[in-house]
């Protein structure tokens, strides 16, 4: 599972069994449409798994995270992940009071 930072500052999360090949594909405009439109990209984070289905599961988990939460993961700030996972909408705060 890997995270790329695109030229527009946004993150792209994917999974592969060959990170070097996949990164090359992204850089050459042969990857996902999102990265193709936001070149160049750079690899900023990756995790290794024994099975591709585990990597795919982790990819889907992280894809649903906010930009700030992904950044905390990339910057190895696990203490921030919990706080960033807490719902920040108004109804959540009303229900906590």
C-alpha angles and dihedrals in degrees: 000000000000142000123213126195110220128212090259091058095251124124129241118200122201144149132227143157091229113044096180093052093045094048089050090051091052092048091050093052092253096111130080120331090246094058092039089061094044106047139191103053131184131202108245103165142009141173126199124223133184092229131039092225089061090050090048091051090051090047091055091047093053094042088068093054124102121254090253093053092049089049091053089053092048092048092049094243101141091163088069096051095078094049091047091051093061114103111255102190122118096249090056092054092047091053092052095058 
